[in-house]
């Protein structure tokens, strides 16, 4: 099954669950679906806007030089309401983890 087929299958399942009027536990038990797996997909596709935007996994990021100290090489990254300032010598692994968390929240 391709990723797109899997995505479509879970969108259909979430819509079916929402129309059922049952709890997640009841619905999953009847279909022999792991409730944690279902909850992951449910959170991903519970809102119509989430479904429409889910095929695009890119997060829009605006990067600009900090205006406070033009002589410094600090970079500000704005994601939604969050602003991340990066200074020379930053920990790239730590930044990557922070961006993953922000991506999951946006």
MDTraj code that builds the backbone (N, CA, C; nanometers):
import mdtraj as md
import numpy as np

residues = "UNK UNK UNK UNK UNK UNK UNK UNK UNK UNK UNK UNK UNK UNK UNK UNK UNK UNK UNK UNK UNK UNK UNK UNK UNK UNK UNK UNK UNK UNK UNK UNK UNK UNK UNK UNK UNK UNK UNK UNK UNK UNK UNK UNK UNK UNK UNK UNK UNK UNK UNK UNK UNK UNK UNK UNK UNK UNK UNK UNK UNK UNK UNK UNK UNK UNK UNK UNK UNK UNK UNK UNK UNK UNK UNK UNK UNK UNK UNK UNK UNK UNK UNK UNK UNK UNK UNK UNK UNK UNK UNK UNK UNK UNK UNK UNK UNK UNK UNK UNK UNK UNK UNK UNK UNK UNK".split()
xyz = np.array([
    [0.0849, -0.1178, 0.0000],
    [0.0000, 0.0000, 0.0000],
    [0.0895, 0.1242, 0.0000],
    [0.0613, 0.2153, -0.0913],
    [0.1398, 0.3386, -0.0975],
    [0.1014, 0.4295, 0.0193],
    [0.1841, 0.5306, 0.0429],
    [0.1536, 0.6268, 0.1500],
    [0.0221, 0.6989, 0.1224],
    [-0.0023, 0.7331, -0.0019],
    [-0.1255, 0.8023, -0.0377],
    [-0.2471, 0.7120, -0.0170],
    [-0.2348, 0.5835, -0.0503],
    [-0.3442, 0.4887, -0.0268],
    [-0.3710, 0.4730, 0.1225],
    [-0.2621, 0.4657, 0.2004],
    [-0.2760, 0.4540, 0.3455],
    [-0.3422, 0.5793, 0.4033],
    [-0.3012, 0.6941, 0.3576],
    [-0.3591, 0.8210, 0.4018],
    [-0.5090, 0.8236, 0.3733],
    [-0.5478, 0.7869, 0.2524],
    [-0.6888, 0.7842, 0.2134],
    [-0.7671, 0.6856, 0.3003],
    [-0.7086, 0.5693, 0.3261],
    [-0.7744, 0.4684, 0.4087],
    [-0.8026, 0.5235, 0.5492],
    [-0.7043, 0.5936, 0.6067],
    [-0.7234, 0.6461, 0.7415],
    [-0.8194, 0.7650, 0.7436],
    [-0.8197, 0.8456, 0.6400],
    [-0.9181, 0.9542, 0.6312],
    [-1.0585, 0.8933, 0.6314],
    [-1.0774, 0.7875, 0.5517],
    [-1.2077, 0.7210, 0.5454],
    [-1.2451, 0.6621, 0.6811],
    [-1.1482, 0.6005, 0.7490],
    [-1.1753, 0.5415, 0.8802],
    [-1.2140, 0.6485, 0.9823],
    [-1.1431, 0.7595, 0.9818],
    [-1.1735, 0.8674, 1.0766],
    [-1.3138, 0.9210, 1.0496],
    [-1.3492, 0.9411, 0.9231],
    [-1.4829, 0.9896, 0.8889],
    [-1.5896, 0.8887, 0.9317],
    [-1.5627, 0.7611, 0.9093],
    [-1.6560, 0.6563, 0.9502],
    [-1.6740, 0.6572, 1.1031],
    [-1.5631, 0.6696, 1.1754],
    [-1.5711, 0.6756, 1.3225],
    [-1.6546, 0.7947, 1.3679],
    [-1.6273, 0.9129, 1.3113],
    [-1.6989, 1.0339, 1.3533],
    [-1.8493, 1.0196, 1.3297],
    [-1.8887, 0.9502, 1.2244],
    [-2.0304, 0.9315, 1.1933],
    [-2.0946, 0.8223, 1.2795],
    [-2.0129, 0.7379, 1.3431],
    [-2.0661, 0.6228, 1.4170],
    [-2.1323, 0.6592, 1.5496],
    [-2.0886, 0.7684, 1.6132],
    [-2.1423, 0.8039, 1.7440],
    [-2.0878, 0.7173, 1.8559],
    [-1.9901, 0.6352, 1.8265],
    [-1.9307, 0.5456, 1.9264],
    [-1.8041, 0.6072, 1.9841],
    [-1.7587, 0.5517, 2.0951],
    [-1.6303, 0.5935, 2.1505],
    [-1.5203, 0.5318, 2.0656],
    [-1.4004, 0.5876, 2.0771],
    [-1.2872, 0.5302, 2.0031],
    [-1.2662, 0.3848, 2.0425],
    [-1.2762, 0.3568, 2.1721],
    [-1.2532, 0.2202, 2.2215],
    [-1.3534, 0.1230, 2.1597],
    [-1.4814, 0.1597, 2.1574],
    [-1.5844, 0.0724, 2.1001],
    [-1.5600, 0.0512, 1.9509],
    [-1.5381, 0.1619, 1.8814],
    [-1.5213, 0.1552, 1.7367],
    [-1.4000, 0.0712, 1.6988],
    [-1.2887, 0.0940, 1.7675],
    [-1.1649, 0.0205, 1.7366],
    [-1.1785, -0.1277, 1.7701],
    [-1.2436, -0.1586, 1.8816],
    [-1.2601, -0.2988, 1.9217],
    [-1.3415, -0.3748, 1.8173],
    [-1.4488, -0.3133, 1.7664],
    [-1.5323, -0.3778, 1.6647],
    [-1.4549, -0.4073, 1.5366],
    [-1.3552, -0.3256, 1.5076],
    [-1.2797, -0.3402, 1.3831],
    [-1.1401, -0.3996, 1.4034],
    [-1.1123, -0.4371, 1.5270],
    [-0.9821, -0.4958, 1.5608],
    [-0.8671, -0.4040, 1.5177],
    [-0.8835, -0.2732, 1.5509],
    [-0.7809, -0.1729, 1.5202],
    [-0.7185, -0.1280, 1.6513],
    [-0.5876, -0.1210, 1.6556],
    [-0.5180, -0.0744, 1.7758],
    [-0.5608, 0.0696, 1.8039],
    [-0.6081, 0.0944, 1.9257],
    [-0.6614, 0.2265, 1.9594],
    [-0.5543, 0.3345, 1.9543],
    [-0.4311, 0.3023, 1.9879],
    [-0.3238, 0.4025, 1.9811],
    [-0.2935, 0.4401, 1.8364],
    [-0.2947, 0.3418, 1.7497],
    [-0.2738, 0.3690, 1.6077],
    [-0.3875, 0.4554, 1.5546],
    [-0.5113, 0.4171, 1.5917],
    [-0.6259, 0.4964, 1.5476],
    [-0.6168, 0.6392, 1.6003],
    [-0.5818, 0.6554, 1.7269],
    [-0.5756, 0.7895, 1.7866],
    [-0.4719, 0.8766, 1.7160],
    [-0.3587, 0.8181, 1.6760],
    [-0.2586, 0.8932, 1.5998],
    [-0.3217, 0.9511, 1.4730],
    [-0.3900, 0.8658, 1.3972],
    [-0.4496, 0.9099, 1.2718],
    [-0.5685, 1.0015, 1.2967],
    [-0.6443, 0.9749, 1.4013],
    [-0.7587, 1.0604, 1.4340],
    [-0.7117, 1.2030, 1.4619],
    [-0.6059, 1.2166, 1.5403],
    [-0.5523, 1.3504, 1.5704],
    [-0.5051, 1.4190, 1.4427],
    [-0.4542, 1.3411, 1.3501],
    [-0.4029, 1.3962, 1.2250],
    [-0.5156, 1.4438, 1.1329],
    [-0.6288, 1.3749, 1.1359],
    [-0.7356, 1.4004, 1.0392],
    [-0.8707, 1.4358, 1.1009],
    [-0.8752, 1.4801, 1.2255],
    [-1.0051, 1.5050, 1.2892],
    [-1.0756, 1.6293, 1.2356],
    [-1.0018, 1.7256, 1.1833],
    [-1.0612, 1.8476, 1.1287],
    [-1.0492, 1.8480, 0.9766],
    [-1.1509, 1.8990, 0.9063],
    [-1.1443, 1.9026, 0.7594],
    [-1.0207, 1.9763, 0.7075],
    [-0.9791, 2.0850, 0.7753],
    [-0.8601, 2.1579, 0.7308],
    [-0.7345, 2.0732, 0.7462],
    [-0.7301, 1.9862, 0.8491],
    [-0.6154, 1.8986, 0.8694],
    [-0.6023, 1.8011, 0.7525],
    [-0.7158, 1.7505, 0.7052],
    [-0.7144, 1.6562, 0.5933],
    [-0.6657, 1.7255, 0.4668],
    [-0.7173, 1.8459, 0.4425],
    [-0.6807, 1.9206, 0.3218],
    [-0.5314, 1.9536, 0.3200],
    [-0.4757, 1.9881, 0.4368],
    [-0.3367, 2.0317, 0.4435],
    [-0.2388, 1.9190, 0.4712],
    [-0.2872, 1.7976, 0.4982],
    [-0.1976, 1.6913, 0.5419],
    [-0.1094, 1.6367, 0.4309],
    [-0.1489, 1.6531, 0.3059],
    [-0.0668, 1.5998, 0.1986],
    [0.0592, 1.6817, 0.1785],
    [0.0627, 1.8015, 0.2337],
    [0.1804, 1.8868, 0.2227],
    [0.2551, 1.8821, 0.3556],
    [0.3678, 1.8149, 0.3577],
    [0.4395, 1.7988, 0.4834],
    [0.5427, 1.9092, 0.5073],
    [0.5497, 2.0077, 0.4183],
    [0.6450, 2.1162, 0.4355],
    [0.5873, 2.2200, 0.5294],
    [0.6706, 2.2763, 0.6099],
    [0.6323, 2.3817, 0.7019],
    [0.6926, 2.5115, 0.6528],
    [0.6104, 2.6145, 0.6429],
    [0.6587, 2.7436, 0.5971],
    [0.7423, 2.8087, 0.7070],
    [0.8621, 2.8474, 0.6734],
    [0.9546, 2.9086, 0.7693],
    [1.0099, 3.0358, 0.7073],
    [1.0110, 3.1437, 0.7860],
    [1.0676, 3.2693, 0.7392],
    [1.1966, 3.2926, 0.8181],
    [1.3064, 3.3092, 0.7493],
    [1.4360, 3.3300, 0.8132],
    [1.4843, 3.4705, 0.7802],
    [1.5246, 3.5428, 0.8831],
    [1.5752, 3.6779, 0.8590],
    [1.6834, 3.7089, 0.9617],
    [1.7718, 3.7977, 0.9260],
    [1.8749, 3.8427, 1.0195],
    [1.8092, 3.9201, 1.1328],
    [1.8633, 3.9045, 1.2530],
    [1.8092, 3.9769, 1.3682],
    [1.8294, 4.1266, 1.3487],
    [1.7282, 4.2046, 1.3827],
    [1.7362, 4.3489, 1.3637],
    [1.8012, 4.4205, 1.4820],
    [1.8055, 4.3540, 1.5973],
    [1.8601, 4.4179, 1.7173],
    [2.0066, 4.4538, 1.7014],
    [2.0853, 4.3610, 1.6517],
    [2.2295, 4.3800, 1.6412],
    [2.2733, 4.3469, 1.4986],
    [2.2700, 4.4423, 1.4095],
    [2.3044, 4.4124, 1.2709],
    [2.4447, 4.3571, 1.2539],
    [2.5343, 4.3907, 1.3470],
    [2.6707, 4.3425, 1.3322],
    [2.6859, 4.1957, 1.3731],
    [2.5861, 4.1436, 1.4475],
    [2.5949, 4.0037, 1.4896],
    [2.5468, 3.9132, 1.3770],
    [2.5733, 3.7869, 1.3906],
    [2.5264, 3.6926, 1.2898],
    [2.4149, 3.6053, 1.3474],
    [2.3359, 3.6626, 1.4377],
    [2.2203, 3.5931, 1.4926],
    [2.1118, 3.5884, 1.3855],
    [2.0470, 3.4725, 1.3726],
    [1.9376, 3.4548, 1.2772],
    [1.8111, 3.4255, 1.3560],
    [1.7001, 3.4889, 1.3185],
    [1.5708, 3.4623, 1.3806],
    [1.4861, 3.3813, 1.2841],
    [1.4259, 3.2752, 1.3365],
    [1.3330, 3.1932, 1.2588],
    [1.1968, 3.2092, 1.3242],
    [1.0967, 3.2509, 1.2441],
    [0.9608, 3.2679, 1.2952],
    [0.8739, 3.1567, 1.2405],
    [0.8107, 3.0815, 1.3307],
    [0.7172, 2.9759, 1.2940],
    [0.5901, 3.0021, 1.3731],
    [0.4868, 3.0463, 1.3065],
    [0.3649, 3.0850, 1.3781],
    [0.3980, 3.1987, 1.4725],
    [0.3663, 3.1821, 1.6005],
    [0.3966, 3.2833, 1.7005],
    [0.5338, 3.2629, 1.7636],
    [0.6001, 3.1532, 1.7321],
    [0.7300, 3.1227, 1.7919],
    [0.8429, 3.1891, 1.7144],
    [0.9419, 3.2377, 1.7879],
    [1.0620, 3.2953, 1.7270],
    [1.1822, 3.2237, 1.7863],
    [1.2658, 3.1701, 1.7008],
    [1.3873, 3.1014, 1.7441],
    [1.5054, 3.1828, 1.6970],
    [1.5935, 3.2193, 1.7894],
    [1.7135, 3.2934, 1.7524],
    [1.8318, 3.1975, 1.7544],
    [1.9080, 3.1979, 1.6462],
    [2.0214, 3.1067, 1.6306],
    [2.1486, 3.1887, 1.6252],
    [2.2406, 3.1561, 1.7129],
    [2.3700, 3.2244, 1.7192],
    [2.4777, 3.1336, 1.6620],
    [2.5904, 3.1915, 1.6239],
    [2.7008, 3.1083, 1.5767],
    [2.7366, 3.0033, 1.6814],
    [2.7694, 2.8840, 1.6366],
    [2.8064, 2.7756, 1.7267],
    [2.6860, 2.7005, 1.7813],
    [2.5677, 2.7200, 1.7219],
    [2.4474, 2.6533, 1.7707],
    [2.4594, 2.5025, 1.7548],
    [2.3777, 2.4287, 1.8309],
    [2.3731, 2.2832, 1.8246],
    [2.2688, 2.2431, 1.7200],
    [2.3128, 2.1983, 1.6052],
    [2.2231, 2.1659, 1.4945],
    [2.1256, 2.0545, 1.5312],
    [2.1694, 1.9567, 1.6083],
    [2.0813, 1.8468, 1.6496],
    [1.9685, 1.8992, 1.7377],
    [2.0019, 1.9880, 1.8299],
    [1.9016, 2.0460, 1.9192],
    [1.8004, 2.1298, 1.8387],
    [1.8481, 2.2092, 1.7455],
    [1.7603, 2.2893, 1.6606],
    [1.6663, 2.1987, 1.5818],
    [1.7176, 2.0908, 1.5292],
    [1.6367, 1.9964, 1.4530],
    [1.5230, 1.9405, 1.5388],
    [1.5525, 1.9070, 1.6649],
    [1.4499, 1.8557, 1.7559],
    [1.3445, 1.9612, 1.7845],
    [1.3862, 2.0842, 1.8071],
    [1.2916, 2.1929, 1.8334],
    [1.2005, 2.2147, 1.7126],
    [1.2579, 2.2142, 1.5924],
    [1.1787, 2.2349, 1.4718],
    [1.0789, 2.1209, 1.4515],
    [1.1171, 1.9971, 1.4841],
    [1.0237, 1.8839, 1.4730],
    [0.9045, 1.9021, 1.5669],
    [0.9327, 1.9483, 1.6899],
    [0.8237, 1.9710, 1.7852],
    [0.7314, 2.0806, 1.7350],
    [0.7887, 2.1912, 1.6882],
    [0.7059, 2.3005, 1.6356],
    [0.6249, 2.2547, 1.5150],
    [0.6843, 2.1743, 1.4304],
    [0.6152, 2.1226, 1.3132],
    [0.4951, 2.0388, 1.3534],
    [0.5098, 1.9580, 1.4584],
    [0.3988, 1.8745, 1.5021],
    [0.2874, 1.9561, 1.5659],
    [0.3199, 2.0737, 1.6197],
    [0.2200, 2.1583, 1.6831],
    [0.1487, 2.2494, 1.5854],
    [0.2124, 2.2801, 1.4729],
    [0.1541, 2.3741, 1.3763],
    [0.0647, 2.3030, 1.2777],
])
top = md.Topology()
chain = top.add_chain()
for i, resn in enumerate(residues, 1):
    res = top.add_residue(resn, chain, resSeq=i)
    for name in ("N", "CA", "C"):
        top.add_atom(name, md.element.get_by_symbol(name[0]), res)
traj = md.Trajectory(xyz[None], top)
